[in-house]
Amino acid sequence: MVFPKFPGYPVPFIVAVGNFSTISLGESLGKLLESGSSVSPAGPTVYIVDDDSAVRHSLEWLLAGDDFAIRTFASAHEFLEAFEPSHPGCLVVDVRMPGMTGLELQRELAARSIDLPVIIITGHSDRQMALKAKHAGAMDFLEKPLDDRVLVKLIHKALGREEPATSETEF
């Protein structure tokens, strides 16, 4: 399923006909998707770590439509405090964040012998940084703005899931 792309909020409105109330999806998601929030269908979890709340919200919205369990975090430290190594999943992490960077988080996971597929995302890429990430075991290194289809395909691969057939119809 392919969802429409909206560069920011507000996004379309949902009308709840039963009680005739209108809810802004942007507002609802904004409240629901605070740091550390989760959307939890059964199965492995996609962990999103990015200090930019708009990126976290956008990725969560994108991936929720693909039936992924999702947890978001505003920092690497928040993620490390909440992460349960026994729960399978993959990590989508920004490179440049205050405190611990995405590359440092990747190294910390390796030091703890945590085998979690890592997809690095960045708005400030350079070849040397990408090589470091790949050498440290990252599945891939993607530049923002992200290609939604490439990211979803990588996440399916990281989780060992077969990617659903794409529809010819896009919104």
C-alpha positions in Angstrom: 0.0 0.0 0.0 1.4 3.4 -0.9 0.3 6.4 1.0 0.2 10.0 -0.1 3.3 12.0 0.8 2.8 15.2 2.8 5.9 17.3 3.5 4.6 18.3 6.9 1.6 18.9 9.1 -1.3 19.4 8.9 -2.2 16.4 6.9 -5.7 15.4 5.7 -8.5 15.4 8.2 -10.4 12.3 9.4 -14.0 12.7 10.1 -15.6 10.4 12.7 -19.1 10.2 11.4 -20.5 8.4 14.5 -20.1 11.5 16.7 -19.7 14.1 14.0 -16.4 15.2 15.3 -13.4 16.2 13.1 -9.9 15.2 14.2 -6.8 16.6 12.6 -4.6 13.6 11.9 -1.6 15.7 12.3 -2.6 16.8 15.8 -3.6 13.2 16.8 -0.4 11.7 15.5 1.6 14.5 17.0 0.2 13.7 20.4 0.4 9.9 19.9 3.8 9.9 18.4 5.9 11.6 21.1 9.4 10.3 21.7 9.3 6.7 22.9 5.8 6.2 21.5 4.9 3.0 19.7 2.5 1.5 17.2 2.6 -2.2 17.9 1.3 -4.9 15.6 2.7 -8.3 16.4 6.2 -9.1 15.2 9.6 -7.5 15.0 9.9 -3.8 15.8 11.3 -1.0 13.7 13.1 1.3 16.1 13.4 4.9 14.9 16.0 7.1 16.5 16.2 10.7 15.4 16.4 14.0 17.3 14.1 15.7 14.7 10.5 15.1 15.8 9.1 15.8 12.3 11.3 13.0 10.9 10.2 10.6 13.6 6.6 11.4 13.1 6.8 11.1 9.3 8.7 7.8 9.4 6.2 6.4 11.9 3.3 7.5 9.8 4.9 6.0 6.7 5.7 2.6 8.3 2.5 2.2 10.3 0.7 1.8 6.9 2.9 -1.2 6.2 1.9 -3.0 9.4 5.2 -2.6 11.2 5.5 -2.5 15.0 7.2 0.9 15.6 9.0 2.6 18.5 10.4 6.1 18.3 13.1 7.8 20.3 14.5 11.3 20.3 18.0 10.2 21.3 20.4 7.2 21.3 20.4 7.3 25.1 16.6 7.0 25.2 16.7 4.1 22.9 19.4 2.3 24.9 17.4 2.7 28.1 14.3 1.2 26.6 15.6 -1.4 24.2 15.1 -5.0 25.0 17.7 -7.1 23.2 15.5 -10.2 23.3 12.9 -8.4 21.1 13.7 -8.7 17.4 13.7 -5.8 15.0 15.8 -3.3 13.1 17.1 0.2 13.8 16.6 3.3 11.6 18.9 5.9 13.1 20.1 9.4 12.2 23.8 10.0 12.1 24.0 13.5 13.6 22.3 13.8 17.0 23.2 15.6 20.2 24.9 13.4 22.8 25.5 10.0 21.1 25.6 10.0 17.3 24.1 7.2 15.2 27.5 5.8 14.5 28.3 5.8 18.2 25.0 4.0 18.9 25.9 1.4 16.2 29.3 0.9 17.9 27.6 0.6 21.4 25.2 -2.1 20.1 28.2 -4.0 18.7 30.1 -3.6 22.0 27.1 -5.1 23.8 26.9 -8.0 21.3 23.5 -6.9 20.1 22.9 -8.0 16.6 20.3 -5.5 15.3 20.2 -4.6 11.6 21.0 -0.9 11.3 19.9 1.5 8.6 21.7 4.9 8.9 19.9 8.0 7.7 21.4 11.5 7.4 20.8 14.9 6.0 24.6 15.6 5.9 26.3 12.7 4.1 29.9 12.3 3.1 31.6 9.3 1.6 33.9 8.7 4.6 30.9 8.6 7.0 29.0 6.2 4.8 32.1 3.9 4.6 32.5 3.9 8.4 28.8 3.0 8.8 29.0 0.2 6.3 32.3 -1.1 7.7 30.7 -1.2 11.2 27.9 -3.4 9.8 25.2 -1.0 8.8 22.8 -2.5 6.2 22.7 0.8 4.3 23.3 4.5 4.5 20.5 6.7 3.1 20.5 10.4 2.5 17.5 12.6 3.4 15.1 13.3 1.9 14.5 9.6 2.0 13.1 7.6 -0.8 10.1 5.9 0.9 10.2 2.8 -1.3 13.9 2.2 -0.7 13.5 2.6 3.0 10.5 0.3 3.3 12.3 -2.3 1.1 15.4 -2.2 3.3 13.3 -2.6 6.4 11.5 -5.6 5.0 14.9 -7.1 4.2 16.2 -6.3 7.7 13.3 -8.0 9.3 13.4 -11.0 7.0 9.9 -10.2 5.7 8.7 -10.6 2.1 7.9 -7.2 0.7 4.2 -7.0 -0.2 3.4 -6.6 -3.9 3.0 -3.0 -4.8 -0.1 -1.6 -6.2 -0.2 0.1 -9.6 -2.4 2.7 -8.0 -0.8 5.4 -5.9 -2.5 8.2 -4.1 
